[in-house]
Amino acid sequence: MTTANFSDLNSNETQVLLAIAKASDYNGGDFTYATEIDKDDLGEITERQLKGYISQLVQKGYILCEVGGKQIFASSKVDFLTEYLG
């Protein structure tokens, strides 16, 4: 299993990643849809900011997105998104 090192994430990126991981639990822990992310888990982060943080998480290699960014997958840094909930 690959282990992620979260030292390159800021607090908002971590919050978004945790919200994505929580949403992924409904799909077996390895993917979710952007529409399934609970707004309560995002705090003050707006939908526009969420898109930016998802893009940053893709660039940093934590998640992968299908074209259009609707479906979100764990990257090779972790086996399942739920690893983030530890």
GISULRA-V140677 format. One record per run of one state. SS is the DSSP state (~ for helix, > for strand, _ for the rest). FROM is the first residue (numbers start at 1). TO is the last residue. Records with the same first field share a line. If there is no record, write none. Layout:
# GISULRA-V140677
SS = FROM-TO + FROM-TO
This chain:
# GISULRA-V140677
_ = 1-5 + 9-10 + 28-30 + 37-38 + 43-46 + 60-62 + 66-70 + 75-80 + 86-86
~ = 6-8 + 11-27 + 34-36 + 39-42 + 47-59 + 81-85
> = 31-33 + 63-65 + 71-74
